[in-house]
């Protein structure tokens, strides 16, 4: 075969490729129109009976040289791409996504802007144990210019025999201390029935890792106009985390703060594995503010400062830290909580890093 013959055959192939391209795009236009009709009619986009009929017609009319199985495989890929084309045409962008809202959401918590460009620090005991315990932490917050206090009143624990929190009494303590010290309080609830109660006692409702996919609870907090801090589940993918936030926002509550708190892996050096890359991914994919819980993610006091620096350096809107007046006597997470002198040393070193600057609250 001469070079001229080869070039002539290649030219024919090029022409056929363009014809196939035109036909595929023409098919795509028709597929989109069909998808619009189906959407208006409430009919499912995927019709396996129709797909089988088309494949049978293709098999009957295939004259080679390609084997029927090969041709059917090619057309199945076209069918799959066509279905995706219909989905792209009708699919609604997630409310939490950057496609839906390009500017950052800023959640106002009693004058503290979470997501406003200035990082925040949330500190407090794992569990509320007494008025005196919480008050001591709150007094230190005031001395250090901090405004966000955390504390657990309802504690979902791995063992049913572990301390489960003080419940309503814990919420009452948090509210009293917050009022006395002009602080905002973040605390967890575990039941949809407690949402209304929570709005009366705390400033930010926390949905803990174990409840990230408690969909009834997500819908319940989404139905109130109250800030929500949503923690990533210990085995949740980023996609699942984002969809959990969508449950809340889809009900009308846009005051949602995401919190990366480490995920479960085979690694034993830390309590969990801090997925630091989740921060920029969440910031790119969603418009919601993102915090990092450096206590639960590591479970190690010696790693709290470097992971906090890493979180802020990579773009987190703040960090959460557990602090207790006397960690040795704590009823939960005794080994990972900082005492107050350690917490103050942590604050000083974080401030020296230049990554953290306390907000000036506008009254």
C-alpha angles and dihedrals in degrees: 000000000000125000089248091057091047092051091047091053091047090051089053089051091050090051092048091049090055092047090051089048091052091048093048091051090046088052089049091055090052091046091054091051090050089049091054091050091049092049092053091046094047091240121148113256093222114070110178093185091055091046092051091051091052092049091049091051090049091050092049093050099041109117098174160197084169115067116249092244091054093049092047090051091053092049092047088059089051090049090050092050090047091053090050088050090056091048092050089050095052105023115114115225113242113264090231093051129104087237088065097039123015099187122076120263112236116201114207112214108183091316096321111117112218107196096014097120097268112093119238131211123217116195138169146105124309090235133020104239105163143348091253093053095051093040092057091054091045092052089054090049089056092049091051097043096248121146108184119081125184128196136155119238095163112042120189103202133189091236120050088217096060123096108287098192134259094276114199091004088057092051090050091053092049093050093048094048092045091052093048093049101033092241134144116236131218118194139158130246125190105194133060087225090066097055096093090046091050094054089060096052111028136046098215124031112217121211105201128220093260091055100043089111097036088121097186089054091047091052091047095054088043089060095061129068096237132116114263129198110204118198122206115250116251092246099025124126119228089252091055089047091053092048090051088056089048089058089061098042093044088064092057105265108119096171095100127145119192121217126198107206104167131274133243115263135151090270114114101182090087134031090247133355113259107227095208092172088064089074098066091037092054091044091052098042098040137033093222124112116256128213129185122219101213094181101057094036094058107018087206127107092207091060099047096088099045093044091048089053090048092049093052093042092054093051110272116157091224147326136249121220132180116229128177131178091231112012093181090068096041116131092220136024092005096162098053103044121099119229116230097265089049090048092051091049088051090052092049094050092044089052091049090054090065091229097104130053121171116240123244105230115222111224 
